[in-house]
Amino acid sequence: MKAARTYPARRDDVRLLVVDGATGSLREGRTPALPSLLASGDLLVVNDAATLPASLHGRDAADAPLEARLISADSERGAGHFWAVLFGAGDWHQRTEDRPPPPALAAGARLRFGGLAAQIVALSPVSPRLVALRFGDADDAVWAALYREGRPVQYSYLAHELPLWAVQTAYAGRPWAFEMPSAGRPLSWEILLALSRRGVRWAFLTHAAGLSSTGDPVLDAALPLPERFDIPASTIAAIADTHQQGGRVIAVGTTVVRALEGGSAPDGSLREGSGVTDLRIGPGYRPRVVDGILSGIHTAAESHFALLAAFAPLDLLRSAERYAEAHGFTSHELGDAMLILPATRRPLRLPDARPGRSDDARI
Amino acid sequence: MSTTEATQSAPAALVTGGSRGLGRALGLALAAAGSPVVLVAREQGPLDQVVAEIRARGGRAHGIAADIADREAVAAIAGQATALIGPIDLLINNASTLGPAPLRLLLDTDCEDLSRALEVNLVAAFRLTKALAGSMVLRRRGTIVNISSDAAVEAYPRWGAYAASKAALDHLGRIWAAELEGTGVCVLTVDPGEMNTRMHADAIPDADPASLADPARVATKIVGWLTGKVSGSPASGQRVAVPLAEGRTS
């Protein structure tokens, strides 16, 4: 499938492939029609993480060129510490698979990314290319240098380099994402407010999306690494309310699925606040919280495809992939969108008949 | 910090033009009221001084040295600020340029100087608002304050470039408020009045300082409105002026 090489003229106007689990059918539309595809009482959950300039070009102490792509905050070591994947010479114009390996570096090695100094404090047992970097302790200075020297992670299929503003969603908040949570890219405020008027609610969480691929088979097999998330109480209440009323919880992107499923107890209940998930979702996984998903167009070769299989039968997803391929849909971060709606609505859970509750008026 | 903690505490504030004058005073007043504050200004030195002053008083402050008129810098300002103090609940678009002083008649004003005034005072404020307001709407909490001037309303000769940019900013604020009605995000325009600041001295060098308001007192009044601690807090879309009598020291 073709990758979209640049962003669309309007962020909210791309093609949309609807995979309807209830009818087993495919429909085609455009993203501005999203409000008409969801029903009053449904809930859209977005990841509000802003995208960091996670790609840093620099040199080691022997002046060998390298690139570090930050993949997660190193919360064990604290402020100014990140995990990063190292690449050798070259830049985003080359496919990551074709890049030379980085110089062999040991813990203690010093790196310089323009005006930003860093030290490798540990190597991961997964791969010597996955390293813990320390940039410094002073929050202000580290963030300033990171935003000055870093660029958003780029992709070899792009026609031009993406500036930082182009990899942000329309509702970006805390900069926790190392690549754009791109499923939310088509959501303009025009669409979000139209959803509200239709009775479709939206809620948010923050999930620290890491790198989607590195081109290194050993590393890619270990992805996604554990990722941190933060779920506010208002979102948990909205999810509970939605399910109680028979509505559907639609995750915007795989990161939202990971946070909600990874953060939930076996009975589907969620706890307010932050956590870390290493959950891997694939065929056979029975979602506890999420009913459907809005995502990009993924092919069976991608790890995201396996996650989608938790929401629709594999044969339906394969026919969606064939349809998208045959009809010229575009894939990847800047491409077209796919909405997977669940086969069945959840059983309506009536509210507890507690005396004195005033929400009876709603039913 | 969890989202819950953030929503229950004093608003996390970003103030542009934060190293001097009203911006500095707003930073000090907000920090004194318990807000974590990020100040943005072009020059690192004066910025560091204000940040140190706030920290010395027990407040929480960070500085970002950046030019808000640089379109590529806006996403970085928003990202850094949010990384440092969490989602921004209060944006004060205070930075502005008068253009070259002494002020000139429109017939003598270079077109580039009008463009620059619009770029800094109007477009940069719009970009920063756009970068931060989406998150506010998502969280159903936020306030955007545009600092204006009576020059936006009165036709003072020689103030053309500045005044036109502020009049446009005022109107943009009204439209922001209309579009964000019901979202929980409030947009205000504040005319702080004539203050004893460097900008005022640039514009009117022979003004009697005793006739001007003290930025600290004006900032206290504005922060009082924003925190609901003084009566008469304006509603979204309103334009309010700080009465000169309340801003003067004596």
Interface residues (C-beta under 8 A of the other chain):
Chain A: V46 D48 A50 L52 P53 D139 D140 W143 A144 Y147 R148 P163 L164 W165 Q168 T169 A170 Y171 A172 G173 R174 P175 W189 L192 W202 F204 T206 D230 I231 P232 A233 E272 G273 S274
Chain B: S2 T3 T4 T7 H62 G63 I64 A65 R71 E72 V74 A75 A76 A78 G79 Q80 T82 A83 L84 G86 P87 A131 G134 S135 V137 L138 R139
